[in-house]
Amino acid sequence: MSAFDFTKDDGGSGPVTADGMMPLWAVSLGWELRRGRQVVISGQIRDRWWFEDRPASFRELVAGVLEVRGADVVGWWDPVAGLTFPLPGHAERFAQLAANRPGGAARSEGPAAPGSDRRADSRAPEGDRPWAEPGTPDDGRTRAESGPLEDDRPQVDSRTPDDGRPQPDARTRRGAERRRDRSSLLAPRQAAPPRAFDDAVAVAHRLAASPDAATAFVFQDVDHHLPPGQPESNAGYLRLRAAMTDAVPPHSALAGRRPHARNAVLCAVGDVGRLPGWFHLEDPRIATLHVGPPDPSERRLWLSWLRGDFNGATDATRHDLEALVGATDGMRGWDIDALARTSWLREAPLQKPDKLLELHRLNVSVDPWTQLDRDTVARAADVLGDRVVGQSTAVDAVAAALRSAYVGVDFGGSGNARPRGAFFFVGPTGVGKTELAKAVAELMFGDQSAYARFDMSEYQQEHAAERLAGAPPGYIGHEQGGELTRRVQERPFSVLLFDEIEKAHPRVLDKFLQILEDGRLTDGRGQTAYFSQCLIIFTSNTGADAVQDLLADGDEDVPYAALETHFTRAVEEKFRAIGRPEIYGRLKPGVVVFDMLRREHIVKIADRLLGQLTESVRERHQVELVADPDSLHPWITERMSDPEHQAYGGRQIRNELERLRAAVVTHFLARRPTPGSRIRLGVDADGTPWVRAEEPPPGADGSWGRTEEGNG
């Protein structure tokens, strides 16, 4: 146990004690080993943990737990390095155990064990035969069997110097050198551990099934080496499971430790869903252990170790550290370590955990919300109002949200995690709900690419919720993540439009509860998307089917107050009908009812659409198209006075003007106006569109006169 005394504020109650021996999941691993079960470890196997009051990798931690539980040899296999040994001295012990294989060359005295095959072992290179005795000749015979070597015979020169001592000649010296080289070559060497999976599993199976020594082997990332669904992969999993289930209790352990209940053969993967189900589900002797992110007590321990590495740590109180413990919910050990560096890189002190977490997660140096021009924010209502006609209430509500996001004032620190704004646009169809969302994106970020639209009519099935946050582990498409989470991870500053939200399945709506409350959503891959810099807009036509009846009952236009009451009640009843009133409760402050198109707005929208048509003609054919307001304005106003047409809003205006566009097309096909010419567009008293070509008269005034007339 390790005690860490945090700096206490006035309300501090004393030191906080944390267990620094090992994380809770490692304690569970030790319990499973004492029960005699093999374990499949899955989850955060790439993370950083601790062991005996010091930071440790997953490999170091598991190897330490296995040694504490009685293992004399801990081997670790992965597809890259093969079989290695993370603890000192274990490679030598493994070599001794592997060399004492029954029937191997190390036990040359006495008969070989049944089933042994020395010739098969001798055919492999020495580095690939960890169970063979090093130093045997290449033909497989022992030194005694092969007989004396030629150069082992003494070489004596008959010539002697004057003092009577024998003098070795060059032949004698060369023979001695050869003998020394051969002695070095044939000296016993430690065999290299096997790299291949099948060889490593075979060795682990043999040693785990022997009670002579306490052994433990961990096979990591087997799911990448053995892709599921292939025959050779199934054979590999069967061999690994046999090694796990055939393990026996060892008789004793070194240093007087009590050996674990069985020799351990473990499997470590990032996602247990990538393993065949039968591999770990059909045998009660195999347990599955999930390694999740650190819990609050474990994060508190990490932060206590790293406290001095944070910016502002000298002035931090216990309350500040506890606030950071809560703010780092869901973060991993490596993330917490990187968070301390972020506090210095971004000059964010420990005392401001929300700001620190925001800078760490977004990892951007320019915040578009703070880069907005003050004048642009101040006149946001005017800019948006010019683009969305006749919706002053909705425009004012969005402009107020932009001003609030720019100033950055909210209730408490929790507001920083929530989206910058959440609106529920409801009202008649075709009145500018989608257009307002596009206008906000262009105003905020300079282009409409920051605007992302999700058509909720495509999410009517229950399983469609997986498209937003990704499929669960083990299902098709799991590696791709979700459409919504992937979008926010790529562009954290976005305007997200969920169009026609009333058409989505209730299970899909549940995804938005966490987004609106906590400002985050975790996909099937375990990666979290943060919505704290997003503006979220829901649109709905709930109650729009009754607008035509409201218009037919009244002698004049329905007042906005009546429309607001009608649509607000319709939305609330809709969420109650689908059993999700809590979603409406979170959206209620942002419910904005769009007004229907009034008479004074119809002409303005029509002129804007005709302006787009004029620009298209000018760009495509270099011809000037002029709309005749004297005939067009009364005609479109009369057409939109019909309650059936008025209920469809701006879309119906576009539908009516479609007849004028067809007349222009017909005129171009029949008359072929020359570039630089001018044509006029209007309607007759009976509503028939016409297009007339005009040319400037001779003279210097440059005025235009009508010279040709043609009905469309």
FENTA-V917913 format. One record per pair of residues at least 6 apart in sequence whose ideal C-beta (glycine too) atoms are under 6 Angstrom apart, sorted by the first residue. I is the first residue (numbers start at 1). J is the second residue. If there is no record, write none. Layout:
i={I:I}
j={J:J}
//
This chain:
i={2:2:3:3:4:4:5:6:6:6:7:8:9:9:9:12:18:18:20:22:23:23:25:26:26:28:29:30:30:32:32:33:33:33:34:36:36:37:37:38:38:38:39:39:39:40:40:40:41:41:42:42:42:43:43:43:44:44:45:45:45:47:47:47:48:48:49:49:49:50:51:51:59:63:63:63:66:66:67:67:69:70:70:70:70:70:70:71:71:72:72:72:72:72:73:73:73:73:74:74:74:75:75:75:76:76:76:77:77:77:78:78:79:79:82:83:83:83:85:95:95:97:97:98:98:99:99:100:101:102:103:103:103:104:104:105:105:105:106:108:118:119:121:121:122:127:130:130:130:134:134:134:135:135:137:151:151:151:155:155:155:157:157:157:160:160:161:194:197:201:201:201:204:204:204:205:207:208:208:208:208:208:209:209:211:211:211:214:214:214:215:216:217:218:218:219:220:222:223:223:223:226:226:227:228:237:237:241:243:244:245:245:247:247:247:249:249:250:250:253:271:272:273:273:280:280:293:293:296:299:299:300:302:303:306:307:309:310:310:310:311:311:311:312:312:312:313:316:320:320:323:324:327:327:339:342:343:346:348:348:348:354:354:361:362:368:368:369:372:377:377:377:380:380:381:381:381:383:384:384:385:387:388:388:388:389:389:389:390:390:391:391:394:394:397:398:401:405:417:417:418:419:419:419:419:420:421:422:422:422:423:423:423:424:424:424:424:425:425:425:426:426:426:426:427:427:427:428:428:428:428:429:429:429:429:430:430:430:430:431:431:433:433:437:437:437:438:438:440:441:441:441:441:442:450:450:451:452:452:452:453:453:454:455:456:456:456:456:456:457:457:459:459:460:460:462:462:464:465:465:465:467:468:468:468:469:469:469:469:470:470:470:470:471:471:471:472:478:481:481:482:485:485:485:488:489:492:493:494:495:496:496:497:498:499:501:501:502:502:502:506:506:509:509:514:515:515:516:519:519:520:520:521:522:542:542:542:543:543:543:547:548:548:550:551:551:552:560:564:567:572:575:575:575:597:602:602:603:605:605:606:606:609:610:614:617:617:622:623:623:624:625:626:627:628:628:631:631:632:635:639:640:645:659:660:660:663:663:663:664:666:667:678:679:679:680:680:681:682:683:689:690:690:691:692:692:693:694:694:695:696:696:697}
j={20:53:15:17:18:304:15:16:318:321:317:318:317:318:319:318:300:301:53:51:49:298:291:61:65:289:65:65:69:39:287:69:260:264:261:261:262:285:287:244:265:286:266:287:289:267:280:288:268:289:269:272:290:290:291:292:291:332:58:268:270:332:333:334:333:334:56:61:333:56:61:64:86:74:86:87:74:216:74:87:260:214:253:257:258:259:260:214:216:93:213:214:253:254:90:93:94:215:87:90:216:83:85:217:84:86:218:83:200:219:220:221:221:225:195:193:194:200:91:190:191:207:213:130:131:106:133:106:131:113:112:113:116:131:132:132:133:136:133:142:140:140:129:132:140:192:191:193:194:188:189:191:186:188:146:175:178:179:171:172:175:168:169:172:166:167:167:200:225:239:240:243:217:243:265:243:215:215:243:247:263:265:246:248:248:250:251:250:253:259:263:264:265:266:268:267:268:267:269:274:275:233:236:233:276:276:279:279:265:265:283:285:262:263:265:261:262:259:263:259:473:288:473:474:286:288:330:332:325:325:328:325:336:321:340:313:340:340:343:350:343:344:349:349:350:351:350:350:350:351:353:353:353:357:360:360:356:359:355:356:359:413:416:530:492:445:493:405:406:402:403:406:399:402:395:396:399:443:395:439:395:439:432:435:436:601:604:605:597:601:432:594:592:594:592:440:421:420:519:532:519:519:531:534:536:535:535:516:536:590:537:590:592:538:587:590:591:433:539:592:540:567:571:593:567:593:594:544:547:596:649:541:544:648:649:648:649:650:651:594:649:539:594:495:497:537:448:451:495:448:450:451:495:448:494:495:495:487:494:496:497:499:498:499:498:500:501:503:504:500:503:504:508:503:505:505:507:508:507:508:511:483:482:484:511:482:485:521:523:481:482:523:524:477:478:524:524:524:523:525:523:521:523:529:529:529:533:533:534:535:534:536:537:538:539:538:540:540:542:574:578:580:580:583:521:521:531:586:531:532:528:530:529:528:570:571:574:566:567:570:647:643:647:558:643:646:643:595:593:593:584:581:583:584:649:637:640:633:650:653:636:653:657:627:625:623:625:675:673:677:678:679:680:681:680:682:682:683:682:683:656:646:652:689:681:689:689:691:712:691:712:691:694:691:693:692:694:691:690:689:712:711:712:712:706:709:708:704:706:707:702:704:705}
//
